[in-house]
Amino acid sequence: MTVDIRLAELSELDWLLNENDYLPDGMVQQKIAQNEYIVAIENETIIGYLRFSYFWSFIPYMDIIFVEESYRMQGIGRGMLAFLENLAQEKGLSLIMSSSQSDEGPPQAWHRHMGFRDAGAIVDLRPLQDVTEVIFVKNINLGNHSDLSK
């Protein structure tokens, strides 16, 4: 299996719109234009994506990472995370952030396995969600990448 991991292109807009139908109109296209979508592609088919934004306007914050069910546990999520880490390091940054709802055990375990550490929580996000959001941070100094060899 050969998977290409790269920044999303406008030609992938329809697929990403379908996957992100809860975002306001125009936001997906804007985030593609700002290079804030990473896609994993096999045989010209998107099999996963990572969308990020910036906390405090400069810390990459992983909004969501998704891999199609049949491709999970094959290092694709790790590869997209490594791509984000490389983007951040190219900008001279040494930290990335992410979060997960407190009732989502597997995503929290994945974050910790990828080297994130717990950094706190937001306990009240009503009316958006009724559960606590756990915040994760990861230092991405040299030698601390989520490479595909693990």
C-alpha positions in Angstrom: 0.0 0.0 0.0 1.4 3.4 -1.1 -0.2 6.3 0.6 0.6 9.9 -0.4 0.3 12.4 2.4 0.2 16.1 1.4 -1.7 19.3 1.7 -5.2 19.3 0.3 -6.0 20.9 -3.1 -9.1 22.7 -4.3 -9.9 19.8 -6.5 -10.7 17.8 -3.3 -13.2 20.4 -2.1 -16.3 18.4 -2.8 -15.1 15.4 -0.8 -14.0 17.6 2.1 -17.3 19.5 2.0 -19.1 16.2 2.3 -17.0 15.1 5.3 -17.2 18.5 7.0 -20.9 19.4 6.3 -21.2 21.0 9.7 -18.7 23.8 9.0 -20.0 27.2 7.8 -20.2 27.9 4.1 -16.9 28.8 2.6 -14.8 27.7 5.6 -13.6 24.4 4.0 -12.5 26.2 0.8 -10.8 28.9 2.9 -8.9 26.4 5.0 -7.7 24.5 1.9 -6.5 27.9 0.5 -4.7 28.5 3.8 -3.0 25.1 3.7 -4.9 23.9 6.8 -6.0 20.5 5.5 -3.7 17.5 5.1 -5.0 14.5 3.1 -3.9 10.9 2.9 -4.5 9.5 -0.6 -4.2 5.9 -2.0 -4.9 5.3 -5.7 -6.2 8.8 -6.2 -8.8 8.3 -3.4 -8.8 10.2 -0.1 -8.6 7.8 2.7 -8.1 10.3 5.6 -7.6 13.9 6.4 -6.4 16.1 9.2 -7.7 19.7 9.6 -5.9 22.2 11.8 -6.1 25.8 12.8 -3.9 28.0 15.0 -4.3 28.5 18.8 -3.2 32.1 19.7 -2.6 32.6 15.9 0.7 30.6 15.9 0.4 27.2 17.6 -0.9 24.5 15.3 -4.1 23.0 16.8 -5.3 19.7 15.3 -9.1 20.2 14.9 -9.8 16.7 13.7 -8.1 13.7 12.3 -10.0 11.0 10.4 -9.0 7.8 8.7 -11.5 5.6 6.8 -12.3 2.5 8.9 -10.7 0.0 6.6 -7.4 1.9 6.7 -7.1 2.4 10.5 -4.2 0.9 12.5 -1.9 1.1 9.5 0.1 4.3 10.4 -1.9 6.7 8.3 -3.0 8.9 11.2 0.6 8.9 12.5 1.8 9.9 9.0 -0.6 12.9 8.8 0.5 13.9 12.3 4.1 13.7 11.3 3.3 15.9 8.2 1.8 18.5 10.5 4.8 18.3 12.8 7.1 18.9 9.9 5.0 21.9 8.7 5.3 23.4 12.2 9.0 22.8 12.5 9.6 24.5 9.1 8.0 27.6 10.6 10.2 27.3 13.7 7.5 26.1 16.0 8.1 23.5 18.7 4.6 22.8 20.0 1.3 21.5 18.6 -2.1 21.2 20.4 -5.2 19.0 20.0 -8.2 18.0 22.1 -10.8 15.3 22.6 -14.1 15.0 24.4 -13.7 13.5 27.9 -16.0 10.6 27.0 -13.9 9.6 24.0 -11.4 7.0 25.4 -9.9 5.7 22.1 -9.0 9.2 20.7 -7.5 10.1 24.1 -5.4 6.9 24.0 -4.3 7.7 20.5 -3.1 11.2 21.4 -1.1 9.9 24.4 0.4 7.1 22.2 1.5 9.7 19.7 3.3 11.6 22.4 0.8 14.2 23.4 0.4 15.0 27.1 -2.7 16.2 29.0 -2.6 20.0 29.4 -5.9 20.7 31.1 -9.6 20.8 30.1 -12.4 23.1 29.2 -15.3 22.1 31.4 -18.1 24.1 29.9 -18.7 24.5 26.2 -22.5 24.6 26.3 -24.4 24.8 24.1 -21.8 23.3 21.7 -21.3 20.1 23.8 -22.2 18.8 27.2 -19.0 17.1 28.1 -15.6 18.4 29.1 -13.0 18.9 26.3 -9.5 17.5 27.3 -6.6 19.6 25.9 -3.4 17.9 24.7 0.0 19.4 23.8 3.0 17.9 22.2 6.6 19.2 22.0 8.0 18.6 18.6 11.7 19.2 19.1 14.1 17.3 16.9 13.9 13.6 17.4 10.3 13.7 18.7 8.5 13.1 15.4 5.6 10.7 15.0 7.4 8.9 12.2 5.9 5.9 10.4 8.6 3.5 11.6 6.9 3.0 15.0 
